[in-house]
């Protein structure tokens, strides 16, 4: 993933400010899979449901990983400041 992801910390909430191209593509794929699933009368099993769930979970995992990476970078910056 590119380093264009920036999270803003507001109290206990984390607000996503900018999303990189990878997350944008995964989100778009998830939305398209959801729309296809809705057009097919929202089946709970079968190929269409499998496509929807896979797209959804790929996006959620990438988003969580981006959040974790942001926290690690933030912690590293704080650690470097304390070590000076």
C-alpha positions as CSV (number, residue, x, y, z in Angstrom):
1,X,0.0,0.0,0.0
2,X,1.1,3.5,-0.6
3,X,1.8,5.9,2.3
4,X,-1.0,8.3,1.4
5,X,-3.2,7.0,4.2
6,X,-3.6,9.4,7.1
7,X,-5.7,8.9,10.2
8,X,-6.9,11.8,12.4
9,X,-7.3,11.0,16.0
10,X,-10.3,12.8,17.5
11,X,-10.8,11.7,21.1
12,X,-11.5,8.0,21.1
13,X,-12.6,8.0,17.4
14,X,-10.3,7.5,14.5
15,X,-11.4,9.4,11.3
16,X,-10.1,8.3,8.0
17,X,-8.8,11.4,6.2
18,X,-7.4,10.1,2.9
19,X,-7.7,6.6,1.4
20,X,-5.0,5.3,-0.8
21,X,-5.7,3.7,-4.2
22,X,-5.6,0.1,-2.9
23,X,-8.3,0.7,-0.4
24,X,-10.3,2.7,-2.9
25,X,-10.2,-0.2,-5.3
26,X,-11.2,-2.7,-2.6
27,X,-14.1,-0.5,-1.5
28,X,-15.3,-0.1,-5.0
29,X,-15.2,-3.9,-5.6
30,X,-17.1,-4.4,-2.3
31,X,-19.8,-1.9,-3.3
32,X,-20.2,-3.5,-6.8
33,X,-20.4,-7.0,-5.3
34,X,-23.1,-5.7,-2.8
35,X,-25.1,-4.1,-5.7
36,X,-24.9,-7.4,-7.7
37,X,-26.0,-9.3,-4.6
38,X,-29.0,-6.9,-4.2
39,X,-29.9,-7.3,-7.9
40,X,-30.0,-11.0,-7.4
41,X,-32.6,-10.7,-4.5
42,X,-30.0,-11.0,-1.7
43,X,-29.3,-14.7,-1.7
44,X,-27.8,-16.1,1.5
45,X,-25.8,-18.9,-0.3
46,X,-24.3,-19.5,-3.7
47,X,-21.8,-17.8,-5.9
48,X,-23.1,-14.3,-5.7
49,X,-23.1,-14.3,-1.9
50,X,-19.6,-15.8,-1.9
51,X,-18.4,-13.0,-4.2
52,X,-20.0,-10.4,-1.9
53,X,-18.5,-11.8,1.3
54,X,-15.0,-12.2,-0.2
55,X,-15.0,-8.6,-1.4
56,X,-16.3,-7.3,1.9
57,X,-13.8,-9.2,4.0
58,X,-10.8,-8.2,1.7
59,X,-11.7,-4.6,2.2
60,X,-12.3,-4.9,6.0
61,X,-8.9,-6.7,6.4
62,X,-7.1,-4.1,4.4
63,X,-8.7,-1.3,6.3
64,X,-7.8,-2.8,9.7
65,X,-4.2,-3.4,8.5
66,X,-3.9,0.2,7.4
67,X,-5.2,1.3,10.8
68,X,-2.7,-0.9,12.6
69,X,0.1,0.4,10.4
70,X,-0.8,4.0,11.2
71,X,-0.8,3.3,14.9
72,X,2.6,1.6,14.6
73,X,4.0,4.6,12.7
74,X,2.5,6.9,15.2
75,X,4.0,4.9,18.1
76,X,7.4,4.9,16.4
77,X,7.3,8.7,16.0
78,X,6.5,9.1,19.7
79,X,9.3,6.7,20.7
80,X,11.8,8.6,18.6
81,X,10.8,11.8,20.3
82,X,11.3,10.4,23.7
83,X,14.7,9.0,22.8
84,X,16.1,12.3,21.7
